[in-house]
Amino acid sequence: MTASILVVEDEPAIQELIAVNLARHGHEVRRAATAEEAYRSVAESLPDVILLDWMLPDAPGPSITRRLRSEARTRDVPIIMLTARAGEDDKVAGLESGADDYITKPFSPRELEARIQAVLRRRTPQLTQDAVDIEGLLLNPATRSVEGNGQALKMGPTEFDLLHFFMTHTDRVHTRANILDQVWGDHVFIEDRTVDVHIRRLRDAIAPSGHDDLVETVRGVGYRFLSKRA
């Protein structure tokens, strides 16, 4: 799976090497050399993953991670710490600050890509190409197709993305704002009620196979997708 990745590294040669290898794997690469540049980049739009160097000129990686984890908007962005510090205490400190993973320099491009894929599968499963099957509702991201009990179901691209998000984040209540961020993208300025319209279209699309009851309205909060019927 490909992703938008913010590389926060102050050594130009290392930053370039990482960026080139990420681009070869199809990722969209953004760059920052300082904590302030990283904050500005994240404020403009959320990346799917942040690769964060421990030693930056204006702030250490763990303090940046703690700040990002303390804010609701950036709390769930996967962070991989990059560092030459190989001691166990350093690794523990990096992970305790909120990093999802820790990789010690020097590292191979293959190892870095494997770590990125691992955190994406854990944190953002809707970015994977893995098929999802819930109660006979089968969604295949690779072919962008949906079947309900063997019956092909037709829906628009937004409804497909909405269903994929729901099916990979079941049984949790999602606010309209969260759904907008996850499905439409961060910093897309459309009304929350737009979600209601697409929820209605999604229910209509999966109704022929009787799966529309899996989309539950939580009054005053948002929506929840059930992993199984009661």
C-alpha positions as CSV (number, residue, x, y, z in Angstrom):
1,M,0.0,0.0,0.0
2,T,1.2,3.5,-0.8
3,A,0.9,6.5,1.6
4,S,1.7,10.1,2.1
5,I,4.8,10.2,4.3
6,L,6.4,13.1,6.0
7,V,10.2,12.7,6.5
8,V,11.5,14.8,9.3
9,E,15.3,14.6,9.0
10,D,17.8,17.4,9.3
11,E,20.7,15.7,7.5
12,P,20.2,16.5,3.8
13,A,22.0,13.4,2.5
14,I,19.9,11.1,4.7
15,Q,16.7,12.9,4.0
16,E,17.3,12.6,0.2
17,L,18.2,8.9,0.5
18,I,15.0,8.1,2.4
19,A,12.9,10.2,0.1
20,V,14.2,8.6,-3.0
21,N,13.6,5.1,-1.7
22,L,10.1,5.9,-0.5
23,A,9.3,7.4,-3.9
24,R,10.5,4.1,-5.6
25,H,7.8,2.3,-3.5
26,G,5.2,4.7,-4.8
27,H,4.8,6.8,-1.7
28,E,4.1,10.5,-1.8
29,V,7.0,12.1,0.1
30,R,7.0,15.4,2.0
31,R,10.0,16.8,3.8
32,A,10.9,18.8,6.9
33,A,14.3,19.5,8.5
34,T,13.1,21.0,11.8
35,A,10.3,20.5,14.3
36,E,8.8,23.8,13.2
37,E,8.8,22.8,9.6
38,A,7.2,19.5,10.6
39,Y,4.4,21.2,12.6
40,R,3.7,23.5,9.6
41,S,3.5,20.6,7.2
42,V,1.2,18.7,9.5
43,A,-1.0,21.8,9.9
44,E,-1.4,22.0,6.2
45,S,-2.5,18.4,5.8
46,L,-2.1,15.2,7.7
47,P,0.3,12.6,6.4
48,D,-0.4,8.9,6.6
49,V,2.9,8.3,8.4
50,I,5.6,10.5,10.0
51,L,9.3,9.3,9.9
52,L,10.8,11.4,12.7
53,D,14.5,11.8,13.4
54,W,15.4,11.7,17.1
55,M,17.9,14.6,17.0
56,L,16.6,17.7,15.3
57,P,18.2,21.2,15.7
58,D,15.2,22.7,17.5
59,A,13.6,19.8,19.4
60,P,14.1,16.1,20.2
61,G,11.9,13.6,18.5
62,P,10.2,12.3,21.7
63,S,9.0,15.8,22.7
64,I,7.6,16.3,19.1
65,T,5.9,12.9,19.4
66,R,4.4,13.8,22.8
67,R,3.0,17.1,21.3
68,L,1.5,15.4,18.3
69,R,-0.1,12.7,20.6
70,S,-1.5,15.4,22.9
71,E,-3.6,17.0,20.1
72,A,-6.8,15.3,18.9
73,R,-6.1,16.0,15.2
74,T,-2.7,14.4,15.1
75,R,-3.2,11.8,17.9
76,D,-3.6,8.8,15.6
77,V,-1.0,9.6,12.9
78,P,1.6,6.7,12.8
79,I,5.1,7.8,13.9
80,I,8.3,5.9,13.3
81,M,11.3,7.2,15.2
82,L,14.6,7.3,13.3
83,T,17.7,7.4,15.4
84,A,21.4,6.4,15.8
85,R,20.7,5.8,19.5
86,A,20.6,2.0,19.8
87,G,20.4,1.6,23.6
88,E,17.5,-0.1,25.2
89,D,16.6,2.9,27.4
90,D,16.5,5.1,24.3
91,K,14.2,2.7,22.5
92,V,11.9,2.6,25.5
93,A,11.9,6.4,25.8
94,G,11.0,6.7,22.1
95,L,8.1,4.2,22.4
96,E,6.9,5.7,25.7
97,S,6.7,9.1,24.1
98,G,4.0,7.7,21.7
99,A,6.0,6.5,18.7
100,D,4.6,3.4,17.0
101,D,8.0,2.0,16.0
102,Y,11.7,2.7,16.4
103,I,14.3,2.0,13.7
104,T,18.1,2.4,14.3
105,K,20.4,4.0,11.8
106,P,21.8,2.7,9.5
107,F,18.8,0.8,8.2
108,S,18.1,-0.8,4.8
109,P,15.3,0.5,2.5
110,R,13.6,-2.9,2.7
111,E,13.5,-2.8,6.5
112,L,12.1,0.8,6.5
113,E,9.4,-0.2,4.0
114,A,8.5,-3.2,6.0
115,R,8.1,-1.1,9.2
116,I,6.0,1.4,7.3
117,Q,3.7,-1.3,6.0
118,A,3.4,-2.8,9.5
119,V,2.3,0.5,11.1
120,L,-0.1,1.2,8.2
121,R,-1.8,-2.2,8.7
122,R,-2.2,-1.5,12.4
123,R,-3.1,2.1,12.4
124,T,-4.8,2.7,9.0
125,P,-6.2,-0.6,7.8
126,Q,-8.4,1.2,5.2
127,L,-5.2,1.9,3.2
128,T,-4.5,-1.8,2.7
129,Q,-5.6,-3.9,-0.3
130,D,-6.8,-6.7,2.0
131,A,-10.4,-7.9,1.3
132,V,-12.8,-7.5,4.2
133,D,-15.8,-9.8,4.9
134,I,-18.4,-9.0,7.5
135,E,-21.7,-11.0,7.8
136,G,-21.5,-11.9,4.1
137,L,-20.7,-8.4,3.0
138,L,-17.4,-8.7,1.0
139,L,-15.4,-5.6,0.0
140,N,-12.3,-6.0,-2.2
141,P,-10.1,-2.9,-2.3
142,A,-7.9,-4.3,-5.1
143,T,-10.9,-4.6,-7.5
144,R,-13.0,-1.9,-5.8
145,S,-15.9,-4.2,-5.8
146,V,-18.5,-5.1,-3.1
147,E,-20.7,-8.2,-2.9
148,G,-23.5,-9.0,-0.5
149,N,-24.1,-12.7,0.0
150,G,-22.6,-13.3,-3.5
151,Q,-24.7,-10.5,-5.1
152,A,-22.7,-7.7,-6.8
153,L,-23.6,-4.3,-5.2
154,K,-23.1,-1.1,-7.0
155,M,-22.1,2.2,-5.3
156,G,-20.2,5.4,-6.0
157,P,-16.5,5.9,-5.2
158,T,-17.3,7.9,-2.1
159,E,-19.7,5.3,-0.7
160,F,-17.0,2.6,-1.4
161,D,-14.4,4.6,0.5
162,L,-16.9,5.2,3.3
163,L,-17.8,1.5,3.5
164,H,-14.1,0.5,3.5
165,F,-13.4,2.8,6.4
166,F,-16.4,1.5,8.3
167,M,-15.6,-2.1,7.7
168,T,-12.0,-1.7,8.9
169,H,-13.1,0.3,12.0
170,T,-16.1,-1.6,13.3
171,D,-18.1,-1.2,16.5
172,R,-16.7,2.3,17.2
173,V,-18.8,5.4,17.2
174,H,-17.4,7.9,14.6
175,T,-18.4,11.5,14.6
176,R,-19.2,13.2,11.4
177,A,-16.0,15.3,11.7
178,N,-13.9,12.2,12.1
179,I,-15.6,10.5,9.1
180,L,-15.0,13.6,7.0
181,D,-11.3,13.6,7.9
182,Q,-10.8,9.8,7.3
183,V,-12.8,9.5,4.1
184,W,-12.7,12.9,2.4
185,G,-9.3,13.9,3.8
186,D,-8.0,16.4,6.3
187,H,-8.6,20.1,5.5
188,V,-11.4,19.4,3.0
189,F,-14.0,22.1,3.8
190,I,-17.4,20.6,3.4
191,E,-20.4,20.5,5.7
192,D,-20.7,17.7,8.3
193,R,-24.2,17.0,6.9
194,T,-22.6,15.9,3.7
195,V,-21.8,12.7,5.7
196,D,-25.5,12.1,6.2
197,V,-26.2,12.2,2.5
198,H,-23.5,9.6,1.7
199,I,-24.5,7.4,4.6
200,R,-28.0,7.3,3.1
201,R,-26.6,6.4,-0.3
202,L,-24.4,3.8,1.3
203,R,-27.4,2.2,3.1
204,D,-29.4,2.2,-0.2
205,A,-26.4,0.5,-2.0
206,I,-26.1,-2.4,0.5
207,A,-29.9,-2.7,1.1
208,P,-30.4,-5.3,-1.7
209,S,-28.4,-7.9,0.3
210,G,-29.9,-6.9,3.6
211,H,-26.8,-5.3,5.1
212,D,-28.0,-1.8,5.6
213,D,-28.8,-2.6,9.2
214,L,-25.1,-2.9,9.9
215,V,-24.9,0.9,9.6
216,E,-26.2,2.2,12.9
217,T,-27.0,5.9,13.7
218,V,-25.9,7.0,17.2
219,R,-28.2,9.9,17.9
220,G,-26.4,13.1,18.7
221,V,-22.9,11.7,18.0
222,G,-22.5,10.0,14.6
223,Y,-22.5,6.5,13.2
224,R,-21.2,3.0,13.9
225,F,-20.7,0.0,11.7
226,L,-21.5,-3.3,13.4
227,S,-19.1,-6.2,13.1
228,K,-22.1,-8.6,13.6
229,R,-25.8,-8.5,14.0
230,A,-27.3,-8.8,17.5
